[in-house]
Amino acid sequence: MANELLNVQGLETRFKTPEGLIHAVNGVSFHLKEGETLGVVGESGCGKSVSMLSVLKLVPMPPGEIVAGTAEFKGKDLLKMTNEEIRQVRGGQIAMVFQDPMTSLNPVMTIGKQLEEPLMLHLGLTKAQVRSRSIELLEQVGIPRAAERLKDYPHQYSGGMRQRVMIAMALSCNPQILIADEPTTALDVTIQAQIVELVIKLREQLGMAIVWITHDLGVVASIAHRVAVMYGGFIIEEANVKDLYKSPSHPYTIGLLGSLPQIQAQTRQRLYSIDGMPPVLYKKPQACPFAPRCKWVLERCWHENPRLEPVGEGHRVACWADTKSGSER
């Protein structure tokens, strides 16, 4: 059985804004094992990215504030580390690939210079070793004429190539965990598929664990072992990928999967849509945050927020209603 690499419990993060306090993450708990890929899905604003940024203490403070929780990595709580200690973990042991590579890469520095930084900071390599490793990394992520392309600037790369560079930078110090924050969102479908294939290949070669943040359930099906579905700053369902797609248990998950076009469908039918709008989190939800949009809503849902409870092996859901029978669990 694979060892547990990361264990996050009760994570809460909020932001002070002129309009009021935003409760972005409201008690998120999850774990990650060696070599495993966890898909984190949900619509924009549900807390996916903020949860992972909080784990690495990358939330800007102020206006952000991590108010509760632990994030155990190799026996140490990341949230209690000093800035210097967490800096040694970031990039070296846990790396992150962001959504838009054009804003993540420095436009006035060559790609070679940007690849050098983590190698010198975490591995202390010589100039010659850094150049050799940089070429090796670009070749590893499928960039042709790697030695020549080190001298180029980000604007000389296409969108897909820039994302490959970001992956190369993330992998430069052989991290144990790679956090990918919607890395294919700004790319066209064929380039998306290439990036997903590349990450799967690198995962198998390097044996690293991955947290893949996305709103694209199609990508999750092809890359993840387990899936955590988020809504309103909570994880509302967690299961291995086959169980989730075969037997979703939370009304929100059912809605998400129902909104996907079915190629195998025998008859034409309208795609499912979820009525209403996501919650505005000026108050931490005390009742179920999905209740106003739920067609299975019960009286209890308006007064009490359900906890994640097992409904099968490795399958947990936070819902008072049994969506198969319509009655309370």
N, C-alpha and C positions, 0 to 999 in steps of 0.2 A: 504493500500500500504506500502511495506517495506521501511524503512528509508535507505538513502544512507550512507554507512560507509566510503567509500574511493572514492575520486574524483581526478584523475590525469589529468593534462592538460599541453600540450606542452613540454613534457619531452624530453630533449636532453642530450645524454652522448657520450663522445668521449674518445679515448685512444691515448696517444703518444707512437709510436713505432719507432724503428730504421729506418723502411721503410717509415714512414710518419704518419700523423694523421688519425686514423680510426674513422669515423663517425658511431658509432654502433647503436645509437638510435636517431631518427631524427624528433621528434615532436609527440610523442605518447600521446594519450588522451584516457582515459577509466574511467568507474565508476563501483562500486561494491556495491550491496545492501545487507542488512542483510539476512543471510540464503541462499544467492545465490551462485551458482558455475559458474565461468567464465572460459571457456577453452581458452587457448592462444596457437595457433598452427602455425607451420611454420617450414621450414628446418633449419638445423644447421647454425648458424651465422646470423640469421635474426633479432636478438635483443630481443628474448623472455626473456631469463634469465637475461640479462643485464638490461632490463627495470625494472624487479621486484627487482633485487639487488640494483638498483639506488633508488627505492622508500624507501628502508630500509637503505640507505646510507652504503651498504656493498661493494660497488665498491672500489677496492684498489686505493687510491689516494696519490701520483701518482702510476701508469701511467694514471689512469682514472680521468675523470673530468666531473661533472654534470654541464652543462653550461646554462641550461634553464629549466623552468617548475615549476609546483607546484604539491604537493601531499597532499591534504587536508584529514586529518583523525580526525574525531570528532572535527572539527572546528580549527584544528591546522595544519600548513604546516610542514610535516615531513622533507622536504628538508632544512628548516630553523632552525631546532632544533640543539642544541649543542650535542656533543658526549654523554654527560651524560643523556640528555633528551631522545635521540633516543635509548639509551641502556635500558631505562625503558620501552619503547614501544616494542622493539624486545624481543620475547620470552613471554613477559607478555600479550600484547594485539594483536600483529601480530607475528605469528610464521612461520618458514620456514623449510620445509623438502627438503634435497638436493638429487641429483641424485645418488651418490655413498655413501652408508652408511659406507663402510669400511674406506673411507678417511675422513668422517665427525665424526666418533667416535674415541676417543683416544684409541689406541691399548694397552696402558700400564695402563689404569684405568678400574676398574670393572664397569659393567653396573650400579650397584647401586650408585656408586660415581658420575657417569655422570648424572644420574637422579636427584641427590641431588642438583646440582648446581643451576638450574633455580628455584627450589622450595625455596631454602634459599635466593636467590637473590631477587626474586619478591614477595614471600609470607611470608618470615620470619618465617617459621615453625620450631618447635623444632625437635631434632633428632628422637624422637619416631614418631612424626607426619610425618616427611619426609619419614621414612621407611614404614609406613602404606600407605601413598599416592603413593609411588613408587610401592609397591606390587599391589595396586589398578589399577594403570596405566598399568602395564604389563598384568594384567588379562583383562583389558578393551580392549587391542589390541590382545588378544587371545594367549598369551604366557603361556603354562602350567607350573606348579610348580614354580610360579612367585617368591615366597619367596626364594627358593633355587637358582634360576637363577640370582638373584641380585649380587651374589658373582662371577659370571662368567665374563670372558673377551670377547670382541667382536669376537675374532677368534673362540670362542666356540659356536657361533651362526651361523646358516645358513644365506644365503643372504636375504631370505624372512623374517627371524626372526630379522635380523639387521634392516631391513627397518621398521618393526613393532616397534622396540625400538625407532627409529628416530621419528616415529609418536607419540609414547608415550611421548617422551621428548617435542615434539612440543605442545602436548595437556596438558602438566603438569600444566600450569597456566591458563587454560580455556581461550585461546585467542579468540578474536572476528573474526579474519581472519587467515586462514591457507594458506600459499603459498607453493604449492607442485611442485618442479622443476624436472620434468621427474622422479618421484619416482619409476616407474616400469620398466625403460629402461633396467637395467642390470639383470632383473629377467626372469625366464622362464614363458611361457604363463599361466600355471595353477596358479603359485604364483602371477602373475600380476592380474589375475581375483580375487584372494582372497584379495589382497591389495585394489583393487577398491571397492569391496563389503564392506570391513572394513571401508573405508573412507565414503562411502555413509551412512552406518549404524551410524557412529559417527556424521556425519553431521546432521542426523535426530534427534539423541539423544541430541546433544549439541547446535544445532541451529546456528552453526558458518558459516561464508561465506568462500568460497574457491576460490583461483586462481590456476588452474591446468595447468601447462606448459607442453606441449608435442608435439611430431611430429606424434603421433599415433591417427589418426582420429577415429578409432574404439573405443578407450578408451573414447574420447571426447563424442561420441554419447551416451555412457552409463552413464556418470557422470555429464555433463554440462547442465546448463540452457541456457546460452548464449555462443557464440564463437567469439573470435577476431582472425582473420588471419593476420599474420605478414609477411612482405617481405621487405628486404633492409632497416630495421630500422624503417619502417612505419607500422601502422595498415591499411591494404588495404581493409578489409571487416569485418563487424560486424553484427551479427544477432542472433536471438534465434536459438537454435540447430536444431529444425525441419525445419525452413525456410531455413537455410543454406544448409542442406542436400537435401531438396526438390527443392530449387531454387537458386543455387549459381550464383552470378552475376559477380564476378571478374574472368578474364581468369585464374589467378593463382589458385584460389579456385576450379574452374572447373577442372583444371589439377590435383590438389591434389585428389579430389574425384574420378576422372576418373582413377586414378592409383590404386584404391582399387579393389581387386577381388570381383566379384559379384556372390554369391552362387546361386541366383535365376535366373541367366542368362539362357535363353532358348538355345542359340547357343554359341559355343566357339568363343571367340574373343580376340585379343591382348589387353593387358593392355595399357592404354594411358601413354605416356611419355612426359615430358616437355623438349624440346630441349634447348641446351645452358647451361650456368653456372650461379650461383648466382653472383650478382655484388660485386666487391671489392670496399669497401667504403672509399677510400682515399680522395674522394671529396663528399660533401653532394649532393645527387642527386637533380638537378633542374628540370629535366624531369621525366617522369614515369620510375622508376627503373626496371620495368618488360618489358618495350618496346622491348628490343633486343630478348626476348624469346616469344613474344606474337603473336599469329596468327590473332588477331583482331586489330593489331596496326594501328593507324591513324596518319596522319601527325602531328596533335596537340600533340600527345603523346611524340614526340621527343623533344618538346620545352617547355612543361609546365607540372608540376606535379599536378595531380588532387587531390582535397580535398575529404574527406569523405562526401558524400551527401546521403540523404534518397532516397531509392527506394521502400520502403514499411514501414509498421509499425514496428519500432524497427530494421529496416534493413538498413544499410548504406554501401556504396561502394565507393572506390576511383578509378574511371575508366571513361575515356572519351567515351569509346565505349559501345553501347548497344549490349551485346553478343547474344541476341535473333535475332536482326535485322542486326547486323553488322555495323549499321550507328552510327553517333555521338549522344550522349544523348542530 
